[in-house]
Amino acid sequence: MIKKSDNGAVVVLSGGQDSTTCLYWALQRFSDVRTVTFDYGQRHRIELDCAARIAAEVGVAHQQLPLDSLSALGGNSLTDAGIAVGSEPAAEGELPNSFVPGRNLLFLTLAAAYAWQFEINDLVTGVAQTDYSGYPDCRQNTLDALQQTLRLGMEREFVIHTPLMNLSKKETVLLAQSIGALEALALTHTCYNGARPPCGQCPACVLRAKGFEEAGIADPLLAA
Amino acid sequence: MIKKSDNGAVVVLSGGQDSTTCLYWALQRFSDVRTVTFDYGQRHRIELDCAARIAAEVGVAHQQLPLDSLSALGGNSLTDAGIAVGSEPAAEGELPNSFVPGRNLLFLTLAAAYAWQFEINDLVTGVAQTDYSGYPDCRQNTLDALQQTLRLGMEREFVIHTPLMNLSKKETVLLAQSIGALEALALTHTCYNGARPPCGQCPACVLRAKGFEEAGIADPLLAA
């Protein structure tokens, strides 16, 4: 039995499978859980509705923050409609064209600025360095450096929790099952093409399907 | 004589005295200088026009990036019209009410994301830890941690240059004179209340006046 902390936590909730699992992880550990999600002009905007619905489902305060800078920068397949999402992992040593430079750094910095107002020090994010994608801002060493930056830059003892950091997709599915998050995954969105039901073809869909298959669990999103 | 690097640099240009001095500093050292400025809903929006005009004056590419997240977070005197800018420095151990948590972290992260697209590694910012204000995200240790975060998070060897970090306002004025930036300071904006001519009363105006006075140089903005 995990003992709940009296402290609060802010969960970066994208509306996807991983961040939703992290929300349930946080609910087990913190008494005052809040979620933030970012409208950064993502092509798969259905995520935003999923995030709001999931937060409402579990009864936590939810804040959607605008972040128009990323689409203004452009040049990536997640916010720029003129660029197709790569259907294959990027070549060795290259970043995928869905890489939005600094995206997770911005998300966590803004989550920290939001948490700062409520005197909350614990931040939770669903990033995983085991992801095929190779986004450098999802790696543990980057987040260690970011945690230090946020502590110094806002004078708060922030802790960035990354419960999925070293889990495979299979293990993330098993974790979701063990903490009662499985049903809620029916409300999540994963598909990079914003399709519902999911396209099943994009790297995000393929990765999700593989995780459920290896865990031997049916994806509740597909049963819905 | 300083030898110019063939490299480029991105200068965070607010349109104020310090960042304009940094722009001239960068022009001496880098061949491809670009400037970015942020529209974050600041009360003193006249800064944005100043930044654009200064960049045009020296003939560098200028990018204004939107950053609506900060005003959405609210709760500070720089973006929230319902909060008066403190006319006194904050009490010992307290942050001034013009502190926008994470503002400089966001500016530099976005500047890095912009620089990333042009394969530029050098970033220049006019922050100074000698400022009365005590903003923790202007200190050298914060920027050291941020530099490491940006390097890891975007896989680029970013260098954050802070030419004014340990200079007093007097020394910054003398530096501006020595690199030919003095005339351009007539185009800058400093006043926290957005007034032009400056209000002369807010902490930013008082600090600027003190610097010119101690340097024994007339502020070209007041002569204009």
HADDOCK unambig.tbl for C-alpha pairs under 7 A between the chains (distance, minus, plus):
assign (segid A and resid 65 and name CA) (segid B and resid 69 and name CA) 6.02 0.50 0.50
assign (segid A and resid 65 and name CA) (segid B and resid 72 and name CA) 6.67 0.50 0.50
assign (segid A and resid 66 and name CA) (segid B and resid 68 and name CA) 6.15 0.50 0.50
assign (segid A and resid 66 and name CA) (segid B and resid 69 and name CA) 5.20 0.50 0.50
assign (segid A and resid 67 and name CA) (segid B and resid 67 and name CA) 6.35 0.50 0.50
assign (segid A and resid 67 and name CA) (segid B and resid 68 and name CA) 6.07 0.50 0.50
assign (segid A and resid 67 and name CA) (segid B and resid 69 and name CA) 5.35 0.50 0.50
assign (segid A and resid 68 and name CA) (segid B and resid 66 and name CA) 6.15 0.50 0.50
assign (segid A and resid 68 and name CA) (segid B and resid 67 and name CA) 6.06 0.50 0.50
assign (segid A and resid 68 and name CA) (segid B and resid 68 and name CA) 6.38 0.50 0.50
assign (segid A and resid 69 and name CA) (segid B and resid 65 and name CA) 6.02 0.50 0.50
assign (segid A and resid 69 and name CA) (segid B and resid 66 and name CA) 5.21 0.50 0.50
assign (segid A and resid 69 and name CA) (segid B and resid 67 and name CA) 5.36 0.50 0.50
assign (segid A and resid 72 and name CA) (segid B and resid 65 and name CA) 6.67 0.50 0.50
assign (segid A and resid 73 and name CA) (segid B and resid 114 and name CA) 6.61 0.50 0.50
assign (segid A and resid 101 and name CA) (segid B and resid 113 and name CA) 5.25 0.50 0.50
assign (segid A and resid 101 and name CA) (segid B and resid 154 and name CA) 5.97 0.50 0.50
assign (segid A and resid 102 and name CA) (segid B and resid 109 and name CA) 6.50 0.50 0.50
assign (segid A and resid 102 and name CA) (segid B and resid 113 and name CA) 6.11 0.50 0.50
assign (segid A and resid 102 and name CA) (segid B and resid 153 and name CA) 6.56 0.50 0.50
assign (segid A and resid 102 and name CA) (segid B and resid 154 and name CA) 6.51 0.50 0.50
assign (segid A and resid 106 and name CA) (segid B and resid 106 and name CA) 6.58 0.50 0.50
assign (segid A and resid 109 and name CA) (segid B and resid 102 and name CA) 6.49 0.50 0.50
assign (segid A and resid 113 and name CA) (segid B and resid 101 and name CA) 5.25 0.50 0.50
assign (segid A and resid 113 and name CA) (segid B and resid 102 and name CA) 6.10 0.50 0.50
assign (segid A and resid 114 and name CA) (segid B and resid 73 and name CA) 6.63 0.50 0.50
assign (segid A and resid 136 and name CA) (segid B and resid 152 and name CA) 6.55 0.50 0.50
assign (segid A and resid 136 and name CA) (segid B and resid 153 and name CA) 4.94 0.50 0.50
assign (segid A and resid 136 and name CA) (segid B and resid 154 and name CA) 6.14 0.50 0.50
assign (segid A and resid 136 and name CA) (segid B and resid 155 and name CA) 6.75 0.50 0.50
assign (segid A and resid 137 and name CA) (segid B and resid 153 and name CA) 4.05 0.50 0.50
assign (segid A and resid 137 and name CA) (segid B and resid 154 and name CA) 6.66 0.50 0.50
assign (segid A and resid 142 and name CA) (segid B and resid 149 and name CA) 5.59 0.50 0.50
assign (segid A and resid 142 and name CA) (segid B and resid 152 and name CA) 5.26 0.50 0.50
assign (segid A and resid 142 and name CA) (segid B and resid 153 and name CA) 5.50 0.50 0.50
assign (segid A and resid 145 and name CA) (segid B and resid 145 and name CA) 6.20 0.50 0.50
assign (segid A and resid 145 and name CA) (segid B and resid 148 and name CA) 6.41 0.50 0.50
assign (segid A and resid 145 and name CA) (segid B and resid 149 and name CA) 5.02 0.50 0.50
assign (segid A and resid 146 and name CA) (segid B and resid 146 and name CA) 6.89 0.50 0.50
assign (segid A and resid 146 and name CA) (segid B and resid 149 and name CA) 5.42 0.50 0.50
assign (segid A and resid 148 and name CA) (segid B and resid 145 and name CA) 6.41 0.50 0.50
assign (segid A and resid 149 and name CA) (segid B and resid 142 and name CA) 5.59 0.50 0.50
assign (segid A and resid 149 and name CA) (segid B and resid 145 and name CA) 5.02 0.50 0.50
assign (segid A and resid 149 and name CA) (segid B and resid 146 and name CA) 5.42 0.50 0.50
assign (segid A and resid 152 and name CA) (segid B and resid 136 and name CA) 6.56 0.50 0.50
assign (segid A and resid 152 and name CA) (segid B and resid 142 and name CA) 5.27 0.50 0.50
assign (segid A and resid 153 and name CA) (segid B and resid 102 and name CA) 6.59 0.50 0.50
assign (segid A and resid 153 and name CA) (segid B and resid 136 and name CA) 4.95 0.50 0.50
assign (segid A and resid 153 and name CA) (segid B and resid 137 and name CA) 4.07 0.50 0.50
assign (segid A and resid 153 and name CA) (segid B and resid 142 and name CA) 5.49 0.50 0.50
assign (segid A and resid 154 and name CA) (segid B and resid 101 and name CA) 5.96 0.50 0.50
assign (segid A and resid 154 and name CA) (segid B and resid 102 and name CA) 6.52 0.50 0.50
assign (segid A and resid 154 and name CA) (segid B and resid 136 and name CA) 6.15 0.50 0.50
assign (segid A and resid 154 and name CA) (segid B and resid 137 and name CA) 6.67 0.50 0.50
assign (segid A and resid 155 and name CA) (segid B and resid 136 and name CA) 6.77 0.50 0.50
